[in-house]
Amino acid sequence: MQTLNVAEAGITYLFRCIQYYAEGCSYFLLYFLALLWIGLKSEKRMRQMFLPQAVMLLATVLNPVFPVILNRIFDVNKEYYRFLWIVPVGICISAAAVLLVCDHVKGTLRKGIAVLALVLIFVSGGTFIYKDGYVRAENLYKMPTELLEVSRIIHEDTDVPFPKAMFEYDYHMLIRQYDASILLPCGRDEYLDALSNGITEEQLENELYARLLAVAALGMEVGLDDFYEAMEHTNTEYFVLTKGNPAVSYLKKAGLWEAGSTANHVVLRYDMKEPWVFTLEDYSKIWGSD
Amino acid sequence: MMLLYAIALILVNFILYFFFGLLLWPLAKKEGFSVCRTVFSGFFLYYLLFSLICIPVMLRWRPLSFMTRIWTAVLLLVFRISLGLFRREWKGLISRMGSAWKTDWWFWGSVLALVIVQALFILMNYQFTLDAAYYVANVTTSLKTDMMNVYDPYTGEWQDHFQIRYFFASYSMNDAVMCRLFHVHPLIWCKTTMAGTAIALTNMVLCMIGRELFPGRRREVLLFLFFAGVMNFFFITIFTSSNFLLTRTYEGKCLLANVVLPGVLYLMMALWKDTKSLWGWVMLLVMSMGSSALSSSANMLLPAAMGVTILPLALIRHDIKVVWKTAACMVPSLLLMLAYVAYVKGVFVFYTYPK
């Protein structure tokens, strides 16, 4: 909900939040229909389990004034949607569907109603999780196999236990999940910011990592002196890019050389003037002093 | 072979939760014994105890290996105590489970089949999710550095203070401890073992709710589970609890959305039967404290969920004490939420070194 703001949207925030949350899926509507069905057709026990909770939800979480008041105490702009997890949408609809199928019809009609209930769930549902196809993980690590190779290439090539490398977007987000001994010159949020808002002249001037981001993420060609300064001061030794990335020729022109490659990626190495060795903080003295 | 090991570790998790749950068994005698309920209560007690130990260890800047040794000792102690508490019941339990399987094998077999089908889809799938760059990398980083939450998972740089958002939510640190204990790579632990555990726990809680909604009606419970399972695959935006279950299964938030919050509904159903149930109220309190380990969001969501779900029992059951008891159960979450706000506003700081 990055684009929604309670202060700006006021009492319309909740409706827009639900719109974003459900994105064309009608399960919230189905939830209220299910409540109606439970209210009319179920026994007292089940009514007491769902209906009072629904009333409380309507008075609080699903009350358009609630996020406005809450936002005065805590900033809930980005995270109000999590309150919608409390609404037992799936549980209530499934319970009502079971009631519909099992309690009020018999024989062949029951099977027909069961199929209809399922069709209703499909039709009123939103995006199917695998609508763009099912991508099977390549290995048990659930990482691209090439990423594992890249990690191996860097460790075979480097002279230090914690080399620092700059990657393209997806590998940048993945590499430290697999191999935490590879350090990165910038974090996830800086990368995302560069991709969504670009990099300003001011950032290029003041933030050394921004120059590396400009090359890896945006394919920009920064001045070579600025680039070397960024590599040296951020202690970045490697660039890992896809082979077709135009930045590869720029980096080679800048003097980086190919330390290795995989089917689609190339690992380029920069020779630092002063080799840099990252060391872990020594806490053993603190442990000893206690 | 490693895949089999990762799957076997799902079973190990359930055994651990079961033994932790047995510690609460003396409180649940009135309700009768249930394996699912024992695992359910054990899951929260497990994370509560882990947090209670992990937070002081982090505050004294002790290494992950130290925490692993302590936690191993705790696990062994819990085994010992649980076996002692339950020593007279084992025979009965095993024979009851045997007879339950004999009479209801088709029910439990079908439940298992539903879980396995969902798990196959989810566990074999490749998903690129940005939050893994923090959560999974935090486990990998903690293992590599042998410190807990001290190094920035995004870059590997040393941090001078703990990130409060993840400080009380020790779920990732438990992942790291278990990776060290069982010598398994964090990606395999998080994306197979814990993901499988989350899927099974989600279905277990749904099954418990189904059995409360349709007591003694096995076929209806199965249909309920089937519908609920299918809906998850069609309720996908980046915000829904279904999405967390299907794509971000390795996160504590997945468990919060799919186990804890439905768990509150289940506890309401248990308390609906008896608002004086000691086990029910103790469980609600343990849940309130244990869920903070899963995600900081629990501190905000759990009091809200308790308010809307449990409080109406005061009217339904004409028992005003429900209000005070519910309020008491909200206190731990609310305190942690206040601590979070105070930390963010700079009232206090937890440094990663003595200052």
Interface residues (C-beta under 8 A of the other chain):
Chain A: M1 Y20 Y21 A22 E23 C25 Y27 R45 M46 Q48 M49 P52 Q53 V55 M56 L57 T60 V61 F74 E79 Y81 R82 F83 L84 W85 I86 P88 V89 G90 I91 I93 S94 A95 A97 V98 V101 C102 A114 A117 L118 I121 F122 G125 G126 T127 F128 I129 Y130 Y134 V135 R136 A137 E138 L140 Y141 K142 M143 F162 D170 M173 L174 R176 Q177 Y178 D179 A180 S181 I182 L183 L184 P185 C186 G187 R188 D189 L192 F278 L280 E281 Y283 I286 W287 D290
Chain B: M2 L3 A6 R60 W61 R62 P63 F121 M124 N125 Y126 Q127 F128 L130 A132 A133 Y134 V136 A137 T140 T141 L143 K144 T145 D146 M147 V150 D152 P153 Y154 T155 G156 E157 W158 H185 P186 L187 I188 K191 T192 L206 I209 E212 L213 F214 R217 R219 E220 L223 F224 L225 F227 A228 V230 M231 N232 F233 F234 F235 I236 T237 F239 T240 S241 S242 N243 L246 T247 L256 A257 L261 P262 L265 M268 M269 W272 S297 M300 L301 A304 A305 G307 V308 T309 L311 P312 L315 I316 V341 Y353 P354
